[in-house]
Amino acid sequence: MGKIILRLDRMMVERKISLNELAERVGISNVNLSKIKNNKVTAIRFSTLASICEVLDCNAGDILEYQKE
């Protein structure tokens, strides 16, 4: 079975935005955003994903990637 990889770190570099700034603009803690950024989560709320996409001006597919095992 494959898995979903979060590529938030890559998008943050492309958009030149820091973890602290993104967390503040999305409205979540730095700790939780760091876990998302480093693929340490097993789930993400659609509302959080939507907020991240709005702030970064991207689509969910720019952040989520399916990887076959």
C-alpha positions in Angstrom: 0.0 0.0 0.0 1.3 3.5 -0.9 1.3 6.5 1.3 0.7 10.2 1.2 3.7 12.5 1.6 3.3 16.1 2.6 5.6 18.5 0.6 4.8 21.6 2.6 8.5 22.3 3.2 9.1 22.5 -0.6 6.1 24.9 -1.1 7.3 27.1 1.8 10.7 27.5 0.2 9.1 28.3 -3.2 6.9 30.9 -1.5 9.7 32.2 0.7 7.6 32.0 3.9 8.8 31.0 7.3 7.2 28.4 9.6 6.3 31.1 12.1 4.7 33.4 9.6 2.7 30.5 8.0 1.5 29.2 11.4 0.4 32.7 12.3 -1.5 33.3 9.0 -3.1 29.8 9.0 -4.0 30.1 12.7 -2.3 27.0 14.1 0.6 26.5 16.5 4.2 26.4 15.3 4.4 22.9 16.8 1.5 21.5 14.8 2.6 23.1 11.6 6.1 21.8 12.2 4.7 18.3 12.5 2.8 18.7 9.2 5.9 20.1 7.5 8.0 17.2 8.7 5.5 14.5 7.8 5.0 13.6 11.4 1.2 13.5 11.2 -1.2 10.7 10.0 -4.1 13.1 9.3 -4.8 16.7 8.4 -8.1 18.5 8.6 -9.4 19.7 5.3 -10.0 23.1 6.9 -6.3 23.3 7.8 -5.2 22.2 4.4 -7.5 24.8 2.8 -6.1 27.5 5.0 -2.5 26.5 4.1 -3.4 26.5 0.4 -5.1 29.9 0.7 -2.0 31.5 2.4 0.5 29.8 0.0 -1.7 30.4 -3.1 -1.5 26.8 -4.2 -3.6 23.7 -4.7 -3.8 20.7 -2.4 -2.0 18.7 -5.0 1.0 21.0 -4.7 1.4 19.9 -1.1 0.2 16.3 -1.2 2.0 13.5 -3.1 1.1 9.8 -3.4 4.1 7.5 -3.2 3.9 3.8 -4.1 5.7 1.4 -1.8 
